[in-house]
């Protein structure tokens, strides 16, 4: 399970406490090039890190205060390990994770990864609780040769999700990804390129175990529409989703006089194909995305000021193929290609800004403050029939946290509060069926609801031995509208070596 090198820190326990605090510091998210580029190890603030941990989380939402396909409750147990080790010119890193979770009252979705495969999902009108077991294994390395650093990372994710009541879908999902990268250093500048390829597959097999019972399966197409030709009353149903995901990007960073400024640009493309058991390929889903970010940090008021601006544009295109029945004999029918066209599109824009004032020296007591703001514009279209949905909102939040190191213990905590406001919205569609009544209209009502949110986190890191730390944290939050609310909580424990 552990694909990462076990790198025991050679320093004293105090340096171990500082390393753990630095690795988990909230300001690390402001320059996250290493998450994209395995050769961008200049951004990793420690030389050695190893963690083995477990966590449990749970959430619950009131009726109508959630998307129908996401369910109204969630709980998850997780085991994970993560490590990073830099020795001379070479670095090693890896991770492994196991998760067992449960999502309650999932409606109108018999597949995993609904956001990737939407709107072309298999669905039934009964729904129920989804159980899932999944694991991730990955690792990588980088090596520095003069001014160049070359890195590569590979990850495998696999999982099975299922329901214990009729209809009983069993979804088997696998992802295999490879992520190379190159970084060039010259003077105070770093220039990086990265790319990635991911192969995705999901097998969907649905059975009705009760003898003599059949259930109507819908092939959703968005906005309450569904494929009436191939939606059918059956005892079993199968479908395969296959996809290829590509991404590439560049980043640059300049450091001088205690200041650091960086920029990141990413391009992503993904193509998913839905295949039916009778060899039809009725749907193709294409995702196109461009993302940019600018970050800056400098000394300010005896601490460090972190600034970051982000923008992303995501487009999803749904292509549909229509078929005509051709009788081979009185008992056998095949489907002949008729037409093919793009019939669905969504365009989502997200812009955000955040500012944090924090102390990067984790050996002293400090208080940090953060302000965040986000704007989102989402537009969805279905061309035949002509339906569309529009939603624009803004969200702002403020956070305050503290970091308190002692001889053999470190205490940390934070509180956060914010508000999400819908600026404008509209929905135009004329379908009048059970999907419109139970999915489209309730989801639109939820998405157009203004709400406030609050969050609190507390953690303690304590010495167990000279080279071993225990790290315990607990947190929770509340999302509240006028007459509805949702809450979540999480607790975690980890060992750091």
GIFENPE-V957616 format. One line per field, one symbol per residue. ss: DSSP state (H for helix, E for strand, C for the rest). psi: psi as a letter, one per 30 degrees, with the letter a starting at -180 (. if undefined). A space follows every 10 residues. Layout:
# GIFENPE-V957616
ss=???
psi=???
This chain:
# GIFENPE-V957616
ss=CCCCCCCCCC CCHHHHHHHH HHHCCHHHHH CCHHHHCCCC HHHCCCCEEE EEEEEEEEEE ECCCCCCHHH CCEEEEEEEE EEEEEEECCE EEEEEEEEEE EEEEEECCCC CCCHHHHCCC CEECCCCEEE EEEEEEEEEE EEEEECCEEE EEEEEEEEEE EECCCCCEEE EEEEEEEEEE EEEEEECCEE EEEEEEEEEE EEEEEEECCC CCCCEEEEEE EECCEECCCC CEEECEEEEE EEEEEEEEEE EEEEEECCEE EEEEEEEEEE EEEEEECCCC CCEEEEEEEE EEEEEEEEEE CCEEEEEEEE EEEEEEEEEE EEEEEEEEEC CEEEEEEEEE EEEEEEEEEE EEEEEEEECC CCCCCEEEEE EEEEEEEEEE EECCCCEEEE EEEEEEEEEE EEEEECCCEE EEEEEEEEEE EEEEEEEECC CCCHHHHHHH HHHHHHHCCC EEEEEEEEEE EEEEECCEEE EEEEEEEEEE CCCCEEEEEE EEEEEEC
psi=fjgkkjjkkf aleeeeeeee eeegkfffff jheffejffh fffkflfkkk kklllklllk klkfhlkeff lglkkkkkkl kklkkjjbfk kklllkkkkj lkkkhkkhjg llhefefkgi lkllfeaakk kkkllkklll llkkjcfkkk lkkkkkkklk lllglklikj kjkkkkkkjl lkkkkjbgkk kkklllkkkk kkkjjkkjfk kgklkkkkjk gkhflljfef kljlflkllk kklkkkllll llkkkkhglk klkkkkkkkk kkkkklfggk ifkkkkkkkk klkklkklkk hgakkkkkkl kkkkkkkjkk kklkkkkeaf gkklkkkdlk lkfkkkkkkk klkkkkjlkf jgflklklkk kkkkkkjkkk kkejljllkk kkllkklkkk lljjkaegkk klllkkkakk kkelllkjkg kiafeeefde eeeeeefgkk llkkkkkklk klkeaegkkk jklklllkkk aegllklllk kkklkk.
